[in-house]
């Protein structure tokens, strides 16, 4: 009875929060349009100034009411999540035959996300990859993230070659509103597949062209609907045993790779970073922005935007920025990685997670929960986002996508463990500067190969790659 009551209350509060988020987004859109109209007609004699002031005050009051209600309902929801967590802990203490189905909180992300977990009968590895997501609203006024999950892209898009296995994952972290993230979630994967390089098998180039073409579509829709928000983006395309990843902004992706056995005979993992954070504090980004006619102060583009690359953000792009070049560009960092049997899972997430978790901490967290409790990707993603907000104090919205690529590895028998020494994880410093915690060194393997055309580097000399490393090549 208690469990049923909790579930009903969760559903009511979840629906209320979702409706409030929709109304808040509508109010922000109305306010933005009204202010634009006021600016355009401020010199006309027929402008009803008294009415304009009254509407502006009313809109401000309405937004404050919505904000207060959202904060209060979020506080109730946070308290209920603590109760749900305690119930699940008590449930886990019961014998397995007496345990009830785990209680989970309803999703507040609405129907804007796209997901397809079903696999085609022609899939080479039945059931893999398999993914799960958690999109949790933090202490922000509204949820502005979006995501897509296609474990079997060929099942949804029949035009793809049937002899290959296709998968696609994306996380879009909106700022200034949720419209850009929603549109990106609907069109980016389709736009990538529409590019000519995609048909020719040049998937890295297709990722780059897809980002740029999708950005043009987003800017056109933003102009038509009169909104100016933006979104960072990270997208991953899996074609058989090859991963193509592109990102713009501070949403990132990490791959887990087995590094050997520890003293307890359990596998240890390395965190392989395959994306790059784009911040206006980086010297290369500052130089690019200044060449475009912009400026960076207070660590932000024009003193306002904390990322230097993103989809949307029409106010920072030509022609609205009164320049022939974009201050904030959609040009992505593109990387391709050869996946091996050592790669068990990967994580795609927005900066709300990476602000409070180091890369290797996320990998260790997922590996432990999978090994000890054999949880699903969605269950682990919910625990991870919950801990990021309520235990580590992330103030941002947190969206986490976890993708299992293979079955969990089973350590060899003790006789084989004695003859197989454990590998030592590679230590490398994370390039991300999204939080002070990220600046410290950690056992992470970091990929730093870029395909940005404005920063072409001479081809590196061929070097022998250790067999324990994943080969990472940069598309030309």
Secondary structure in CASP SS format (residue, H / E / C, confidence):
PFRMAT SS
TARGET T0000
AUTHOR 0000-0000-0000
METHOD secondary structure of the structure
MODEL  1
X C 1.00
X H 1.00
X H 1.00
X H 1.00
X H 1.00
X H 1.00
X H 1.00
X H 1.00
X H 1.00
X H 1.00
X H 1.00
X H 1.00
X H 1.00
X H 1.00
X H 1.00
X H 1.00
X H 1.00
X H 1.00
X H 1.00
X H 1.00
X H 1.00
X H 1.00
X H 1.00
X H 1.00
X H 1.00
X H 1.00
X H 1.00
X H 1.00
X H 1.00
X H 1.00
X H 1.00
X H 1.00
X H 1.00
X H 1.00
X H 1.00
X H 1.00
X H 1.00
X H 1.00
X H 1.00
X H 1.00
X C 1.00
X C 1.00
X C 1.00
X C 1.00
X C 1.00
X C 1.00
X C 1.00
X C 1.00
X H 1.00
X H 1.00
X H 1.00
X H 1.00
X H 1.00
X H 1.00
X H 1.00
X H 1.00
X H 1.00
X H 1.00
X H 1.00
X H 1.00
X H 1.00
X H 1.00
X H 1.00
X H 1.00
X H 1.00
X H 1.00
X H 1.00
X H 1.00
X H 1.00
X H 1.00
X H 1.00
X H 1.00
X H 1.00
X H 1.00
X H 1.00
X H 1.00
X H 1.00
X H 1.00
X H 1.00
X H 1.00
X H 1.00
X H 1.00
X H 1.00
X H 1.00
X H 1.00
X H 1.00
X H 1.00
X H 1.00
X H 1.00
X H 1.00
X H 1.00
X H 1.00
X H 1.00
X C 1.00
X C 1.00
X H 1.00
X H 1.00
X H 1.00
X C 1.00
X C 1.00
X C 1.00
X C 1.00
X C 1.00
X C 1.00
X C 1.00
X C 1.00
X C 1.00
X C 1.00
X C 1.00
X C 1.00
X C 1.00
X C 1.00
X C 1.00
X E 1.00
X E 1.00
X E 1.00
X C 1.00
X C 1.00
X C 1.00
X C 1.00
X C 1.00
X C 1.00
X C 1.00
X C 1.00
X C 1.00
X C 1.00
X C 1.00
X C 1.00
X C 1.00
X E 1.00
X E 1.00
X E 1.00
X E 1.00
X E 1.00
X E 1.00
X E 1.00
X C 1.00
X C 1.00
X C 1.00
X C 1.00
X C 1.00
X C 1.00
X C 1.00
X C 1.00
X E 1.00
X E 1.00
X E 1.00
X E 1.00
X E 1.00
X E 1.00
X C 1.00
X C 1.00
X H 1.00
X H 1.00
X H 1.00
X H 1.00
X C 1.00
X C 1.00
X C 1.00
X C 1.00
X C 1.00
X C 1.00
X C 1.00
X C 1.00
X C 1.00
X E 1.00
X E 1.00
X E 1.00
X E 1.00
X E 1.00
X E 1.00
X E 1.00
X E 1.00
X E 1.00
X E 1.00
X C 1.00
X C 1.00
X C 1.00
X H 1.00
X H 1.00
X H 1.00
X H 1.00
X H 1.00
X H 1.00
X H 1.00
X H 1.00
X H 1.00
X H 1.00
X H 1.00
X H 1.00
X H 1.00
X H 1.00
X H 1.00
X H 1.00
X C 1.00
X H 1.00
X H 1.00
X H 1.00
X H 1.00
X C 1.00
X C 1.00
X C 1.00
X H 1.00
X H 1.00
X H 1.00
X H 1.00
X H 1.00
X H 1.00
X H 1.00
X H 1.00
X H 1.00
X H 1.00
X H 1.00
X H 1.00
X H 1.00
X H 1.00
X H 1.00
X H 1.00
X H 1.00
X H 1.00
X H 1.00
X H 1.00
X H 1.00
X H 1.00
X H 1.00
X C 1.00
X C 1.00
X C 1.00
X C 1.00
X E 1.00
X E 1.00
X E 1.00
X E 1.00
X E 1.00
X E 1.00
X E 1.00
X E 1.00
X E 1.00
X E 1.00
X C 1.00
X C 1.00
X E 1.00
X E 1.00
X E 1.00
X E 1.00
X E 1.00
X E 1.00
X E 1.00
X C 1.00
X C 1.00
X C 1.00
X E 1.00
X E 1.00
X E 1.00
X E 1.00
X E 1.00
X E 1.00
X E 1.00
X E 1.00
X E 1.00
X E 1.00
X C 1.00
X C 1.00
X C 1.00
X C 1.00
X C 1.00
X E 1.00
X E 1.00
X E 1.00
X E 1.00
X E 1.00
X E 1.00
X E 1.00
X C 1.00
X C 1.00
X C 1.00
X C 1.00
X C 1.00
X C 1.00
X C 1.00
X C 1.00
X C 1.00
X H 1.00
X H 1.00
X H 1.00
X H 1.00
X H 1.00
X H 1.00
X H 1.00
X H 1.00
X H 1.00
X C 1.00
X C 1.00
X C 1.00
X C 1.00
X E 1.00
X E 1.00
X C 1.00
X C 1.00
X E 1.00
X E 1.00
X C 1.00
X C 1.00
X C 1.00
X E 1.00
X C 1.00
X C 1.00
X C 1.00
X E 1.00
X C 1.00
X E 1.00
X E 1.00
X C 1.00
X H 1.00
X H 1.00
X H 1.00
X C 1.00
X C 1.00
X C 1.00
X C 1.00
X C 1.00
X C 1.00
X C 1.00
X C 1.00
X C 1.00
X C 1.00
X C 1.00
X C 1.00
X E 1.00
X C 1.00
X C 1.00
X C 1.00
X E 1.00
X E 1.00
X E 1.00
X E 1.00
X E 1.00
X E 1.00
X C 1.00
X C 1.00
X C 1.00
X C 1.00
X E 1.00
X E 1.00
X E 1.00
X E 1.00
X E 1.00
X E 1.00
X E 1.00
X C 1.00
X H 1.00
X H 1.00
X H 1.00
X H 1.00
X C 1.00
X C 1.00
X C 1.00
X C 1.00
X H 1.00
X H 1.00
X H 1.00
X H 1.00
X H 1.00
X H 1.00
X H 1.00
X H 1.00
X H 1.00
X H 1.00
X H 1.00
X H 1.00
X H 1.00
X H 1.00
X H 1.00
X C 1.00
X C 1.00
X C 1.00
X H 1.00
X H 1.00
X H 1.00
X H 1.00
X H 1.00
X H 1.00
X H 1.00
X H 1.00
X H 1.00
X H 1.00
X H 1.00
X H 1.00
X H 1.00
X H 1.00
X C 1.00
X C 1.00
X C 1.00
X C 1.00
X C 1.00
X C 1.00
X C 1.00
X E 1.00
X E 1.00
X E 1.00
X E 1.00
X E 1.00
X E 1.00
X E 1.00
X C 1.00
X C 1.00
X C 1.00
X C 1.00
X C 1.00
X C 1.00
X C 1.00
X C 1.00
X C 1.00
X H 1.00
X H 1.00
X H 1.00
X H 1.00
X H 1.00
X C 1.00
X C 1.00
X C 1.00
X C 1.00
X C 1.00
X C 1.00
X C 1.00
X C 1.00
X C 1.00
X E 1.00
X C 1.00
X C 1.00
X C 1.00
X C 1.00
X C 1.00
X C 1.00
X C 1.00
X H 1.00
X H 1.00
X H 1.00
X H 1.00
X C 1.00
X C 1.00
X E 1.00
X E 1.00
X E 1.00
X E 1.00
X E 1.00
X C 1.00
X C 1.00
X C 1.00
X C 1.00
X C 1.00
X C 1.00
X H 1.00
X H 1.00
X H 1.00
X C 1.00
X C 1.00
X C 1.00
X C 1.00
X C 1.00
X C 1.00
X C 1.00
X C 1.00
X C 1.00
X C 1.00
X C 1.00
X C 1.00
X C 1.00
X C 1.00
X C 1.00
X C 1.00
X E 1.00
X E 1.00
X C 1.00
X C 1.00
X C 1.00
END
